[in-house]
Each structure stands twice: as structure tokens, then as C-alpha cells.
Amino acid sequence: MSLNLPFLKSRPRVAVLRLQGMIASGPRAPLNDAALAPVIERAFRKGKPAAVALIINSPGGSPVQSALIADRIRRLSQEKKVPVHAFVEDVAASGGYWLAAAADDIYADPASIVGSIGVISSGFGAHDFISRHGIERRVYTSVKSKSMLDPFQPEKPEDVERLKEILGDMHGVFEGYVRDRRGDKLSDDPDLFSGRVWMGQKAQELGLIDGLGRAEPKLKELYGDKVRFVRYGRRRGLLQRFGASLLGDAVGVIEERAAYARFGL
């Protein structure tokens, strides 16, 4: 015989997973699937959580890493039958929105920036610079398409067309994912998949998010005032904890600041 004693009931537990920064491959990138995999696994598997909350603050980055992280979250959510809620802080743009769309519902602050459903590629051309300094670029390939968009050679129209084709295909993958995840919630606004961003209220009107709200109040509304929050995130290395940084880290910080600056942050 089992006793149902109210004072013995455990408090509901919500795993809070912070996803902050640029999305890119490599050990120093703030967000990538290899580094986040054990953190995400613990969030879903440890202590039988009532839900997992994603706290997102990301200007985007690698579409592949975005897809891998989002797919891992969806697989575990379905396997463990654990709902996922996303909460946007400053920004969930491009790959950051890809991560948010992995949740069953998305909430944002009125001042949050949401959207940028599109794909971008950027670089530099240095062929005039090296030419002025008497440097000659020599490239030899066995096939005509092996060398594309070499920054030390003049830009070729056929390379640009090929890149645009790739970007268009990737955009189609991104759009398809968002349509699949958001379904009938999305409006038919023609700018929805144009790469534009919106603030919270407009994002809700467009169906990109489900409402305006912040993590703790909303989760207490959903799971009761006695809900317990268990927070998860990537552990920082010893040098980072003491404020030390290598050259690679410094470059990464500059790149990340530039990505946030695109949205005025």
C-alpha cells in the first residue's frame, strides 16, 4: 500500500539551460553541439525534470551547429516526454532563433530582438592590396570549380552566383524548419523570411513567439510557486574564470561583439 501524503510530495523541478553567445564549431566557441551535448543531456536526464527552459541570448552563427543543437533538444524532449520552453533575453536572431524554435513555445521581453531568418556570408578582398605590394597570387587546380572566392584574387561572377545558390538552398532549409516548428502560428507577412528582425510585441503578432514574458514568473505560472529551478551551462576553464584570455579568445570576443552590434546591442 502506498501513502499519498502531501508533505512528502517533491516540488516540481525545471532544468534551466542557458544558451548564450555565437554559434560556431571549435572548442572556444560559446555554443556548439560537441560542447553542449553533455550539458543538454544532463538537463533532460537528471532528476526527472517537469520541463526544460532555454534561456537564449544569441545573434546566431553556424547553421549546421544550430541545427545539431536544436535537433538534440528535440530528440531528448520526445524521448523523455519533457516539454521545452524558450525565453529570449536580448536577442534570438538567425541561428539564435533556430535554437528558440526547438522549444514547444517561445517567450520574449518586449525589448527583445527576434527573427533574422536568413543566411549570410561575408569576407574581404585583398587582391588590390597584395598587387600594390608586388605580391603575385598563384593558384593551380585540377578542376575549374576547386578554387572559389579566393580573397587574394579578383572576384569572379560565376563564384558569386554559385555562393548565392548555396545561400538560397540553406535559406530554404532554415525556412522549412521554422515553418515545421511554428506551423499555423506564423502569419503570412511577406517579410517573415526576409532576414528582418522585430521586437517582442511585433514578433508575437507575426507568430514568431507565443507571448511576452520572463522565465521565472512564467515558469511559476505554469508549474506553481514552489517550482525549483536547476541551472545548467557550460563550465568555463580555469584561465577564463580568472579573466585570462588567449589571442584566439580575444579574436572570438571581437567577432561576437560585431555579431551583436548588427542588432544595435
C-alpha positions in Angstrom: 0.0 0.0 0.0 1.3 3.5 -0.9 0.6 6.6 1.1 -0.3 9.8 -0.6 1.0 12.4 1.9 1.0 16.0 0.6 4.0 16.9 2.8 6.1 14.2 1.2 5.4 15.3 -2.4 8.5 16.7 -4.1 8.5 20.1 -5.6 8.3 20.3 -9.5 11.8 20.7 -11.0 12.6 22.7 -14.1 16.0 22.4 -15.7 17.2 25.9 -16.9 19.7 25.7 -19.7 21.5 28.9 -20.7 22.4 29.3 -24.4 24.4 32.5 -24.8 26.8 33.7 -27.5 27.9 32.9 -31.0 27.1 29.5 -32.5 30.2 28.0 -34.2 32.3 24.9 -34.3 35.6 24.7 -32.4 36.5 24.3 -28.7 36.5 28.0 -27.9 33.1 28.8 -29.5 30.4 29.7 -26.9 27.8 27.4 -28.5 28.3 24.2 -30.5 26.9 20.7 -30.3 30.0 19.0 -29.2 30.5 21.2 -26.2 26.8 21.4 -25.3 25.9 17.8 -25.7 26.7 16.6 -22.2 25.1 19.8 -20.7 21.9 19.2 -22.6 21.9 15.5 -21.8 22.1 16.3 -18.0 19.4 18.9 -18.2 16.9 16.3 -19.6 18.0 13.2 -17.8 19.0 14.3 -14.3 16.2 14.3 -11.7 13.2 13.8 -14.0 12.5 17.5 -14.7 9.0 18.6 -15.3 10.3 20.8 -18.1 13.4 22.3 -19.6 13.7 26.1 -20.0 16.1 27.5 -22.6 17.4 31.0 -21.8 18.6 32.3 -25.2 20.8 35.2 -26.0 22.4 34.6 -29.3 22.9 36.6 -32.6 23.4 33.3 -34.5 26.3 31.7 -36.3 26.8 28.3 -37.9 23.6 26.9 -39.4 24.9 23.4 -39.1 25.7 23.8 -35.4 22.4 25.5 -34.8 20.6 22.5 -36.4 22.6 19.9 -34.4 21.9 21.6 -31.1 18.2 22.1 -31.9 17.9 18.5 -33.1 19.4 17.2 -29.9 17.0 19.2 -27.8 14.0 17.9 -29.8 15.2 14.3 -29.6 15.6 14.4 -25.9 12.3 16.2 -25.4 10.4 13.5 -27.3 12.4 10.6 -25.8 11.9 11.8 -22.2 8.5 13.4 -22.8 9.7 16.6 -21.3 8.2 19.9 -22.6 10.6 22.7 -23.6 10.1 26.4 -23.1 12.3 29.1 -24.6 12.9 32.6 -23.2 14.6 35.2 -25.3 16.8 37.8 -23.5 18.5 40.5 -25.7 18.4 38.6 -29.0 17.4 35.4 -30.7 18.4 36.1 -34.3 19.3 33.8 -37.2 20.8 30.7 -35.5 19.7 32.0 -32.2 16.1 31.9 -33.4 16.8 28.4 -34.8 17.6 27.3 -31.2 14.4 29.0 -29.9 12.3 27.2 -32.4 13.4 23.9 -30.9 11.1 24.7 -27.9 7.4 24.0 -27.7 6.7 27.6 -27.0 8.8 30.8 -27.1 8.5 33.9 -24.9 10.4 37.2 -25.1 10.8 40.5 -23.4 9.1 43.5 -25.1 12.6 44.8 -25.9 14.0 41.5 -27.2 15.1 41.3 -30.8 13.8 38.3 -32.7 14.0 36.9 -36.2 16.6 37.4 -38.9 15.5 34.2 -40.6 18.1 34.2 -43.4 21.6 33.2 -44.3 24.6 35.5 -44.7 28.2 35.1 -46.0 30.8 37.8 -45.7 34.5 38.2 -46.3 37.2 40.5 -47.6 39.0 41.0 -50.9 42.7 41.7 -50.7 43.9 41.3 -54.3 44.4 45.1 -54.8 46.5 45.3 -51.6 48.8 42.5 -52.5 49.2 43.7 -56.1 50.3 47.2 -54.8 53.0 45.5 -52.7 54.3 43.4 -55.6 52.9 40.1 -54.5 51.5 37.7 -57.0 48.9 35.1 -56.1 49.4 31.7 -57.8 46.7 29.0 -57.6 46.7 25.7 -59.5 43.7 23.3 -59.5 42.9 20.0 -61.3 39.3 21.1 -61.9 37.7 24.6 -62.6 35.5 24.8 -59.5 38.1 23.8 -56.9 39.1 27.4 -56.2 36.2 29.6 -55.3 36.0 33.1 -53.8 39.7 33.3 -53.2 40.1 36.6 -51.2 43.5 37.2 -52.8 42.2 37.1 -56.4 39.6 39.3 -58.2 36.0 38.3 -57.5 34.5 36.1 -60.3 30.8 36.5 -61.2 30.4 32.7 -61.5 31.8 32.3 -58.0 29.3 34.8 -56.7 26.4 33.0 -58.4 27.5 29.7 -57.0 27.6 31.1 -53.5 24.2 32.7 -53.9 22.8 29.3 -54.9 24.3 27.7 -51.8 22.9 30.5 -49.6 19.5 30.2 -51.2 19.4 26.4 -50.6 20.4 27.0 -46.9 17.8 29.6 -46.5 15.2 27.1 -47.8 16.3 24.6 -45.1 16.0 27.3 -42.4 12.6 28.4 -43.6 11.4 24.9 -43.8 12.5 24.2 -40.2 10.7 27.3 -38.9 7.5 26.5 -40.8 7.6 23.0 -39.5 8.1 24.0 -35.9 5.8 27.0 -35.8 3.1 25.8 -38.1 -0.2 27.7 -38.2 1.1 30.1 -35.6 3.0 32.0 -38.3 1.5 35.0 -40.1 1.6 35.4 -43.9 3.6 38.6 -43.7 5.8 38.6 -46.8 8.8 39.9 -44.8 8.7 37.0 -42.4 11.6 35.2 -44.1 13.4 38.2 -45.5 16.0 38.4 -42.8 14.3 41.2 -40.9 14.2 41.4 -37.1 11.4 42.6 -34.8 11.0 43.5 -31.2 8.9 41.3 -28.8 5.3 42.6 -29.4 5.6 42.6 -33.2 7.3 39.2 -33.1 4.3 37.9 -31.2 1.9 39.4 -33.8 3.9 37.6 -36.6 3.7 34.3 -34.7 7.5 34.0 -34.2 6.9 33.9 -30.4 4.0 32.8 -28.3 3.9 35.7 -25.8 5.7 38.3 -23.8 7.2 37.0 -20.5 10.2 36.3 -18.5 11.5 32.9 -17.3 10.8 32.8 -13.6 7.3 34.4 -13.5 6.1 32.4 -16.5 7.5 29.1 -15.2 5.9 29.7 -11.8 2.6 30.4 -13.6 3.0 27.0 -15.5 4.4 24.8 -12.7 3.4 26.6 -9.4 5.1 28.9 -7.0 7.0 26.1 -5.4 8.8 25.1 -8.6 12.5 24.5 -8.2 15.0 25.8 -10.8 18.1 23.8 -11.5 20.5 25.7 -13.8 22.9 24.2 -16.4 25.5 25.8 -18.6 29.0 25.3 -20.0 31.7 25.3 -17.4 34.4 27.9 -18.0 38.1 26.9 -18.0 40.5 27.9 -15.2 42.0 30.7 -17.2 38.6 32.1 -18.2 37.4 32.1 -14.6 40.4 34.3 -13.6 39.8 36.6 -16.5 42.8 35.4 -18.6 42.4 35.1 -22.4 44.4 33.8 -25.2 44.7 35.6 -28.6 42.2 33.2 -30.1 39.7 34.0 -27.3 40.3 37.8 -27.9 39.5 37.4 -31.6 36.4 35.4 -30.8 35.2 38.2 -28.5 35.7 40.7 -31.2 33.7 38.6 -33.7 31.0 38.1 -31.2 30.7 41.8 -30.4 30.5 42.5 -34.1 27.6 40.0 -34.4 25.7 41.5 -31.6 26.4 45.0 -33.0 24.4 44.2 -36.1 21.3 44.4 -33.9 22.3 47.5 -32.1 23.4 45.6 -29.0 
